[in-house]
Amino acid sequence: MISDVELQPILNRARQGNGEAWGELYQLYSPAIQRFCRHTLGNPEDAEDATADIFIKLRQKLDQYDPARPFSPWLYKVAGNHCWDLLRQRGRRGFETGEVEEMPIPSQDPSQLEQLITTQTSEQMRAALNKISERARMVLVLRYYSDLSYDEIAQTLELPRSYIGVVLLRARQQLRAALRPGESGGEAYE
């Protein structure tokens, strides 16, 4: 990815309405935003539409971006808010599970959790992930699919940094418990 220092001239040109600069922003960030949307919303078609909508919003909101802050968390905040709105409008919880077997989930015993995940079918994983709160899923997607740091996730979701670790820990515990029905601690944190 491009550094914020290298990105500033592109952002400045985009603010001035330069079409090439908008094209560069789209090329740089749309693949990651589309992956984020796919994992959050649950299907490629919705992700495609959401990505287009997010870049339209980005064009409208670019003047609100503070260049003293990192761009990527701000962009994910715009994307996250858009996805939250779509999920609320649908009244359902969507989450793509196709690549979940490859999602790194650190734990005290990662090999045990990885082994558990690889034995599950997509349907079982989908059911397990549906037991995790939307906020926990959003944090998991930002951390493991979008590869944001705890600080960037905190900025994106406007949450205290210390809370991110707690949400990730609970989400991993919820996933582990949901994959092993009958064990203690299988309730979802809403």
Sine and cosine of phi, psi and omega as CSV:
sin_phi,cos_phi,sin_psi,cos_psi,sin_omega,cos_omega
0.00,0.00,0.35,-0.94,-0.05,-1.00
-0.99,0.11,0.58,-0.82,0.03,-1.00
-0.96,0.26,0.35,-0.94,0.01,-1.00
-0.90,0.44,-0.53,0.85,0.03,-1.00
-0.91,0.43,-0.70,0.72,0.01,-1.00
-0.94,0.33,-0.45,0.89,-0.05,-1.00
-0.97,0.23,-0.48,0.88,-0.10,-1.00
-0.81,0.59,-0.71,0.70,0.03,-1.00
-0.88,0.47,-0.59,0.81,0.03,-1.00
-0.91,0.41,-0.70,0.71,0.02,-1.00
-0.89,0.45,-0.65,0.76,0.03,-1.00
-0.88,0.47,-0.69,0.72,0.03,-1.00
-0.91,0.41,-0.62,0.78,0.02,-1.00
-0.90,0.43,-0.64,0.77,0.04,-1.00
-0.87,0.49,-0.51,0.86,0.00,-1.00
-1.00,0.09,0.05,1.00,0.06,-1.00
1.00,0.01,0.23,0.97,0.00,-1.00
-0.94,0.34,0.89,-0.45,-0.03,-1.00
-0.89,0.45,-0.60,0.80,0.03,-1.00
-0.89,0.45,-0.65,0.76,0.02,-1.00
-0.90,0.44,-0.64,0.77,0.06,-1.00
-0.90,0.44,-0.63,0.78,0.05,-1.00
-0.89,0.46,-0.65,0.76,0.04,-1.00
-0.90,0.44,-0.71,0.71,0.04,-1.00
-0.86,0.51,-0.69,0.72,-0.01,-1.00
-0.89,0.45,-0.71,0.70,0.00,-1.00
-0.89,0.46,-0.63,0.77,-0.03,-1.00
-0.94,0.34,-0.65,0.76,-0.20,-0.98
-0.92,-0.38,-0.32,0.95,-0.08,-1.00
-0.90,0.44,-0.61,0.79,0.02,-1.00
-0.87,0.49,-0.69,0.72,0.00,-1.00
-0.93,0.37,-0.65,0.76,0.00,-1.00
-0.92,0.39,-0.63,0.78,0.02,-1.00
-0.91,0.41,-0.65,0.76,0.08,-1.00
-0.87,0.49,-0.72,0.70,0.02,-1.00
-0.84,0.54,-0.73,0.68,-0.01,-1.00
-0.91,0.42,-0.64,0.77,0.00,-1.00
-0.88,0.47,-0.70,0.72,-0.01,-1.00
-0.94,0.33,-0.52,0.85,-0.03,-1.00
-0.99,0.15,-0.66,0.75,-0.11,-0.99
-1.00,-0.05,-0.43,0.91,0.14,-0.99
0.97,-0.25,-0.15,0.99,0.06,-1.00
-0.41,-0.91,0.43,-0.90,-0.09,-1.00
-0.90,0.44,-0.58,0.81,-0.03,-1.00
-0.91,0.42,-0.73,0.68,0.04,-1.00
-0.89,0.45,-0.60,0.80,0.00,-1.00
-0.90,0.43,-0.65,0.76,0.02,-1.00
-0.88,0.47,-0.74,0.67,0.01,-1.00
-0.88,0.47,-0.70,0.71,-0.03,-1.00
-0.90,0.44,-0.64,0.76,0.01,-1.00
-0.87,0.49,-0.71,0.70,0.04,-1.00
-0.88,0.48,-0.70,0.71,0.01,-1.00
-0.89,0.46,-0.64,0.77,-0.02,-1.00
-0.90,0.43,-0.65,0.76,0.01,-1.00
-0.95,0.31,-0.47,0.88,0.13,-0.99
-0.93,0.38,-0.70,0.72,0.05,-1.00
-0.89,0.46,-0.64,0.77,0.01,-1.00
-0.85,0.53,-0.67,0.74,0.01,-1.00
-0.88,0.47,-0.63,0.78,-0.01,-1.00
-0.97,0.26,-0.50,0.86,-0.13,-0.99
-0.97,-0.23,-0.03,1.00,-0.09,-1.00
-0.84,0.55,-0.52,0.86,0.04,-1.00
-0.92,0.40,-0.34,0.94,0.02,-1.00
-0.99,0.12,-0.24,0.97,-0.01,-1.00
-0.95,0.33,0.74,-0.67,0.03,-1.00
-1.00,-0.09,0.94,-0.34,-0.05,-1.00
-0.88,0.48,-0.22,0.98,0.04,-1.00
-0.97,0.23,-0.22,0.97,-0.01,-1.00
-0.95,-0.30,0.38,-0.93,0.03,-1.00
-0.89,0.46,0.63,-0.78,-0.06,-1.00
-0.96,0.27,-0.69,0.73,-0.12,-0.99
-0.84,0.54,-0.76,0.65,0.04,-1.00
-0.87,0.49,-0.58,0.82,0.02,-1.00
-0.91,0.42,-0.69,0.73,0.03,-1.00
-0.89,0.46,-0.68,0.73,0.03,-1.00
-0.91,0.41,-0.48,0.88,0.08,-1.00
-0.91,0.41,-0.70,0.71,0.06,-1.00
-0.87,0.49,-0.72,0.69,0.00,-1.00
-0.90,0.43,-0.70,0.72,0.00,-1.00
-0.89,0.47,-0.69,0.72,0.03,-1.00
-0.89,0.46,-0.65,0.76,0.02,-1.00
-0.90,0.44,-0.71,0.71,0.00,-1.00
-0.91,0.42,-0.65,0.76,0.06,-1.00
-0.85,0.52,-0.70,0.71,0.01,-1.00
-0.87,0.50,-0.70,0.72,0.00,-1.00
-0.90,0.44,-0.68,0.74,0.01,-1.00
-0.90,0.44,-0.65,0.76,0.03,-1.00
-0.90,0.43,-0.65,0.76,0.01,-1.00
-0.89,0.45,-0.61,0.79,0.00,-1.00
-0.96,0.27,-0.50,0.87,-0.06,-1.00
0.95,0.32,0.48,0.88,0.04,-1.00
-0.63,-0.78,0.15,-0.99,0.04,-1.00
-0.94,-0.35,0.89,-0.45,0.00,-1.00
-0.93,-0.37,0.61,-0.79,0.02,-1.00
-0.34,-0.94,0.81,-0.59,0.03,-1.00
-0.96,0.27,0.74,-0.68,-0.03,-1.00
-0.89,-0.46,0.03,1.00,-0.09,-1.00
-0.86,0.52,-0.56,0.83,-0.06,-1.00
-0.96,-0.29,0.22,0.98,-0.13,-0.99
-0.90,0.43,-0.45,0.90,0.02,-1.00
-0.89,0.46,-0.45,0.90,-0.03,-1.00
-1.00,-0.05,-0.05,1.00,-0.06,-1.00
-0.96,0.27,0.86,-0.51,0.03,-1.00
-0.95,0.30,0.82,-0.58,0.02,-1.00
-0.81,-0.59,1.00,-0.05,-0.02,-1.00
-0.91,0.41,0.62,-0.78,0.05,-1.00
-0.48,-0.88,-0.01,-1.00,0.03,-1.00
-0.91,0.41,-0.49,0.87,0.04,-1.00
-0.74,-0.67,0.97,0.26,-0.11,-0.99
-0.87,0.50,-0.58,0.82,-0.04,-1.00
-0.90,0.44,-0.58,0.82,0.03,-1.00
-0.91,0.41,-0.71,0.70,0.01,-1.00
-0.92,0.38,-0.69,0.72,0.03,-1.00
-0.85,0.52,-0.67,0.74,0.02,-1.00
-0.89,0.45,-0.66,0.75,0.03,-1.00
-0.89,0.45,-0.69,0.72,-0.01,-1.00
-0.89,0.45,-0.68,0.74,-0.06,-1.00
-0.93,0.37,-0.34,0.94,0.01,-1.00
-1.00,0.05,-0.11,0.99,-0.06,-1.00
-1.00,-0.03,0.54,-0.84,0.12,-0.99
-0.99,0.14,0.24,-0.97,0.04,-1.00
-0.86,0.50,-0.63,0.78,0.00,-1.00
-0.90,0.44,-0.66,0.75,0.03,-1.00
-0.91,0.41,-0.64,0.77,0.02,-1.00
-0.91,0.41,-0.68,0.73,0.01,-1.00
-0.87,0.50,-0.70,0.71,0.02,-1.00
-0.89,0.45,-0.65,0.76,0.00,-1.00
-0.92,0.40,-0.69,0.73,-0.02,-1.00
-0.93,0.38,-0.48,0.88,0.03,-1.00
-0.94,0.34,-0.22,0.98,0.05,-1.00
-1.00,0.06,-0.14,0.99,-0.02,-1.00
-1.00,-0.06,0.67,-0.75,-0.02,-1.00
-0.87,0.49,0.41,-0.91,-0.01,-1.00
-0.86,0.51,-0.64,0.77,0.01,-1.00
-0.90,0.45,-0.67,0.74,0.02,-1.00
-0.89,0.45,-0.66,0.75,0.04,-1.00
-0.89,0.45,-0.66,0.75,-0.01,-1.00
-0.88,0.47,-0.68,0.73,0.01,-1.00
-0.91,0.41,-0.65,0.76,0.04,-1.00
-0.88,0.48,-0.69,0.72,0.00,-1.00
-0.90,0.43,-0.72,0.70,0.01,-1.00
-0.89,0.47,-0.63,0.77,-0.05,-1.00
-0.97,0.24,-0.79,0.62,-0.20,-0.98
-0.99,-0.10,-0.44,0.90,0.04,-1.00
-0.99,-0.13,-0.64,0.77,-0.03,-1.00
-1.00,-0.07,-0.14,0.99,0.10,-1.00
0.85,0.52,0.62,0.79,0.07,-1.00
-1.00,0.10,0.51,-0.86,0.06,-1.00
-0.97,0.25,0.20,-0.98,0.05,-1.00
-0.85,0.53,-0.67,0.74,0.00,-1.00
-0.89,0.46,-0.69,0.73,-0.01,-1.00
-0.92,0.40,-0.62,0.78,0.05,-1.00
-0.90,0.43,-0.67,0.74,0.01,-1.00
-0.87,0.49,-0.69,0.73,0.04,-1.00
-0.91,0.42,-0.68,0.74,-0.04,-1.00
-0.88,0.47,-0.72,0.69,-0.07,-1.00
-1.00,-0.09,0.02,1.00,-0.03,-1.00
0.80,0.60,0.78,0.63,0.03,-1.00
-0.83,-0.55,0.41,-0.91,0.09,-1.00
-0.89,0.46,0.60,-0.80,-0.02,-1.00
-0.83,0.56,-0.67,0.74,-0.03,-1.00
-0.88,0.47,-0.47,0.88,0.00,-1.00
-0.94,0.34,-0.51,0.86,-0.02,-1.00
-0.88,0.48,-0.71,0.70,0.03,-1.00
-0.87,0.49,-0.64,0.77,0.01,-1.00
-0.91,0.42,-0.71,0.70,0.00,-1.00
-0.89,0.46,-0.69,0.72,0.03,-1.00
-0.89,0.46,-0.69,0.72,0.02,-1.00
-0.87,0.50,-0.74,0.67,0.01,-1.00
-0.90,0.44,-0.65,0.76,0.00,-1.00
-0.89,0.45,-0.68,0.73,0.04,-1.00
-0.91,0.43,-0.65,0.76,0.04,-1.00
-0.90,0.43,-0.68,0.74,0.02,-1.00
-0.88,0.47,-0.70,0.71,0.00,-1.00
-0.89,0.46,-0.73,0.69,0.02,-1.00
-0.86,0.51,-0.73,0.69,-0.01,-1.00
-0.92,0.40,-0.63,0.78,0.00,-1.00
-0.92,0.38,-0.49,0.87,0.03,-1.00
-0.98,0.18,-0.26,0.97,0.02,-1.00
-0.83,-0.55,0.96,0.27,-0.02,-1.00
-0.85,0.52,0.56,-0.83,0.03,-1.00
1.00,-0.09,-0.24,0.97,0.06,-1.00
-1.00,0.05,0.39,-0.92,-0.03,-1.00
-0.93,0.38,0.47,-0.88,0.05,-1.00
0.99,0.11,0.39,0.92,-0.07,-1.00
-1.00,0.08,0.08,1.00,-0.03,-1.00
-0.98,0.21,0.49,-0.87,0.03,-1.00
-1.00,0.04,0.56,-0.83,0.05,-1.00
-1.00,-0.10,0.92,-0.39,0.01,-1.00
-0.98,-0.21,0.00,0.00,0.00,0.00
